[in-house]
Amino acid sequence: MIQHIVAFRLSGTDIEEKRRQSSLAQAELRKLDTGRIPGLVDLRVRPDLGKVAAHWDLVLVSHHESEAALETYMEHPLHLAVAREVAVHVAEKAIIDSRV
């Protein structure tokens, strides 16, 4: 099992803009829900509580059957389309893939 974690720092300059971006990004990312991409076992998207300015704004955590399944996910047309839509709201992202 491979765990894929992506933390997003949104590009909004005030709290209201970041909330709007977070809602839009969450809706897009949830389109990747399980059953739509082979080998994707679980996917969760969660916003930060917003209590600490230095925290990242949003995180995606997904689990994949194998490294090959993660590669399939990364190259899948749905993932690529969602990534393009989310990218317009993102200033930075940090990614880690690990074995579970």
C-alpha positions in Angstrom: 0.0 0.0 0.0 1.3 3.5 -0.9 0.2 6.6 0.9 0.2 9.9 -1.2 0.0 13.1 0.8 -0.3 16.6 -0.8 -0.4 19.7 1.3 -1.6 22.9 -0.4 -0.8 26.5 0.4 -3.5 28.5 -1.3 -2.8 31.8 -3.1 -5.5 34.0 -1.6 -4.4 37.1 0.2 -7.1 37.2 2.9 -9.1 34.7 4.9 -12.3 35.0 2.8 -10.4 34.4 -0.4 -8.6 31.4 1.1 -12.0 30.0 2.3 -13.5 30.4 -1.2 -10.4 28.8 -2.8 -10.5 26.0 -0.2 -14.1 25.2 -1.0 -13.5 25.2 -4.7 -10.3 23.0 -4.4 -12.1 20.6 -2.1 -14.9 20.1 -4.5 -12.5 19.5 -7.4 -10.3 17.1 -5.4 -13.3 15.1 -4.3 -14.0 14.3 -7.9 -11.1 11.8 -7.6 -13.2 9.7 -5.2 -12.5 6.0 -5.1 -13.9 3.8 -7.8 -13.1 6.2 -10.6 -9.4 5.5 -10.9 -8.1 1.9 -10.8 -6.0 1.1 -7.7 -7.2 4.1 -5.7 -8.3 2.6 -2.4 -9.1 5.7 -0.3 -9.0 9.5 -0.7 -9.6 12.2 1.9 -9.5 16.0 1.5 -9.4 18.2 4.6 -8.9 21.9 5.3 -6.8 23.2 8.1 -8.6 24.6 11.1 -7.2 28.1 10.2 -5.9 28.8 13.7 -2.2 29.2 12.8 -1.1 31.4 10.0 2.0 29.3 9.2 0.0 26.1 8.6 -0.8 24.8 5.1 -4.4 25.4 4.1 -5.5 22.0 2.7 -4.4 18.4 2.6 -5.2 15.4 0.4 -4.4 11.9 1.7 -4.9 9.0 -0.6 -4.0 5.3 -0.5 -3.1 3.2 -3.5 -2.7 -0.5 -3.9 0.9 -0.3 -5.2 3.4 2.0 -6.7 2.1 1.1 -10.1 -1.4 2.1 -9.0 0.0 5.5 -7.8 1.5 6.0 -11.3 -1.8 5.1 -12.9 -3.5 7.7 -10.7 -0.9 10.4 -11.5 -1.3 9.9 -15.2 -5.1 9.3 -15.2 -7.0 12.0 -17.3 -9.4 12.7 -14.4 -6.4 13.4 -12.0 -4.7 15.6 -14.6 -7.9 17.6 -15.2 -8.5 18.1 -11.5 -4.9 19.1 -10.9 -5.2 21.8 -13.6 -8.4 23.2 -11.9 -6.9 23.2 -8.5 -3.5 24.7 -9.6 -5.1 28.1 -10.3 -5.7 28.4 -6.5 -2.4 27.1 -5.3 0.7 29.1 -4.3 2.7 26.1 -3.1 2.3 22.4 -2.6 4.3 19.7 -0.8 4.1 16.1 -1.6 5.2 12.9 0.0 4.7 9.3 -1.0 5.4 6.5 1.4 4.8 2.8 2.0 2.1 2.0 4.6 
